[in-house]
Amino acid sequence: MVRNHKPKLAVWKFASCDGCQLSLLDCEDELLTLVDEIEIANFAEASRVILKGPYDLSLVEGSITTPHDEERIHRVRRASKHLVTIGACATSGGIQALRNFKDVNEFISLVYASPKYIETLNKSTPISDHVYVDFELHGCPINKLQLVEVISAFLHGRKPNTPSHSVCIECKLRGTTCVMVAQGTPCLGPVTHAGCGAICPSYARGCYGCFGPKETPNTVALSARWSKLGAKEDEIMRTFRGFNAYAEAFRKESEAHEK
Amino acid sequence: MKNKTIKVDYLARVEGEGALYIKIKNNKVSDVKLKIIEPPRFFEAFLRGRMYTEAPDITARICGICPVAYQMSTVHAIEQAFGVTVEGQLRELRRLLYCGEWIESHVLHIYMLHAPDFLGYPDAMHMAQDYPDVVKRGLQMKKAGNAIVALLGGREVHPINVRVGGFYKAPSKQELGQLAEKLKWGRDAALETVLWTAQLPFPDFEQDYEFVALRHPTEYPFNEGRLISNKGLDIAIQDYENHFIEEHVAHSNALHSMLKERGAYFVGPLARYNLNFDKLSPLAQEAAKNVGLDSICKNPFRSIIVRSIEVLYAFDEALRIVEGYELPEQPAVRFQPQAGIGSACTEAPRGILYHRYKLSGEGLIMDAKIVPPTSQNQKTIENDLLNYVEQAILLPEDQLTWQCEQAIRNYDPCISCATHFLTLHIERE
């Protein structure tokens, strides 16, 4: 393919911790090569340069939590040829979606001295609730190598190679002994989307689901197994109510264990 | 032009979303606002009802740049409530993890966020076209810091290995030993960084700040110590809330953390350095002296040199820990949760990070309070802008705007951190 211009990349931030966009700057070995291939047209965390759209690829970090952002995401979509969400906030509403299970006004008055100044929505929602999303990259945070893969795939007009199987497969690939079978440690690996490389079990702890649900997760069977290992109902509820609490499969499972 | 307005709608090269608004009337600054437009996320609220075991993983998500700081303040505060003390090699490993975070965060700021201001580039990528070796050195140093966090924590952002009482898994002596070569290279690169940052052009700007930092009897502070200042503060962390308050200032939309008695104060590398110069390693002290930096530095623009000194110290300290490491018997100390209140302050890359938790007998969090460094520096940043703009007021507008941004970036502000507790009011004009 002959290009007459360098593709333009934009990075947008909504409600988030900045960790996923930091992953781009954490690509210490790839960053300078990357900027040979693409033009960084809008990436406020890294540059004062702000170029006008349209953008060939927009990476969106963060969830929608304010009326202002609810409008802004539509402008981002209109200016973007491809829009990819990066991370749990943008993909499922993030940890801040815990408000979705409570009265947000109670939250505001707990944290803020002058609640009347707070402009916020009742719910923290993923980007796909608002605009069409071309691809969702999971993780809290995302895996930086997967980010490079996604950028590369979109620049070359192909599908990203990011497997949607469970963390269990990654443990097997890594050769980690199953913590649930061998040590009886409760683990979310069987229902969690791959991508991290199965880090937690290799550090002798159970997966806590930061990459969100895999395709077709059997959360009911996993909860039953957790119960047999001694987990109480409220513990199971909290476990599914984490960094991807508002992802449908995890939300339903946590609600099933809520008293 | 006597009247003008400086507006930066979206501050670049800071972590999070902020905006700047300065109004000038008859060549006098009439209004300064550092606006926080980052949406609130309500961490203190949803920590209620969570188990103490989940807390370090949750608070890490306040900031993707300094998750280790959040994890460290969290575990120390909870350990204080439970009466747990972590000592020996486990304590050393915590310091090592913090070294890794200081390195990756400071180097990111020095090379990618701050240095481009001094040399007139919009970002490090453009700077790399003229200074390829300098930027590559920065990236490799950052990588070395990240290697520490990734080895001890499992990954660079939101590490998974920290728990109350210690770690889930302690690295073997051999695993840790593999870091040594990278750290030795990093220490040399840090020395070059000190020399490189020291020759940058600095505006003449000194203020009479109150610096606040931890002070430990035997070491440069990471996790423990008393809270002291150059103006007489000397308290245990448990007294923090008797001395600091959050104040709603009329001209600003954000809550500012203040010293009850004296108002604005300054936290971060400059404060730590000024209050703990004698606790730096001999190598770091010597490097500072070689570039003509006194043991006290009151010019915030020079914080880039001080950050380089701290990076040098962190590499030096990391090597000391790696070389003296022996595998501890257990990766974490044993304990029973108990009802109580615990608080802790640790030194995040940007300054002191205060956490307080109230816990039930079974270990559920009843109440949480978190005061991040950027909200503590906010008032000081605004004061700097006020004073700096007045002395630079005749500069052309684009240059003045850029210098104001630079004055903010002196503090390496992390707005993502600050926001979960700042009052937010979007003013549209």
Interface residues (C-beta under 8 A of the other chain):
Chain A: K13 F14 A15 S16 C17 D18 G19 C20 Q21 L22 S23 L25 D26 E28 D29 L31 L32 V35 I40 A44 E45 A46 S47 R48 V49 I50 G62 T65 T66 H68 D69 G94 I95 Q96 L98 R99 K102 V104 E106 F107 I108 L110 V111 Y112 A113 S114 Y117 I118 E119 T120 S124 C140 P141 K144 C196 I199 C200 S202 Y203 A204 R205 Y208 C210 E235 R238 G242 F243
Chain B: Y10 L11 A12 R13 V14 E15 G16 E17 E38 P39 P40 R41 F42 F43 E44 A45 F46 R48 R50 M51 E54 D57 I58 R61 I62 C63 G64 I65 P67 E104 L108 M112 L113 P122 D123 A124 M125 H126 A128 P132 V135 K136 L139 Q140 K142 K143 N146 G154 R155 E156 V157 H158 I160 N161 Y168 K169 E246 H248 N253 L255 P331 W402 E405 C414 S416 H420 F421 T423 L424 H425 I426
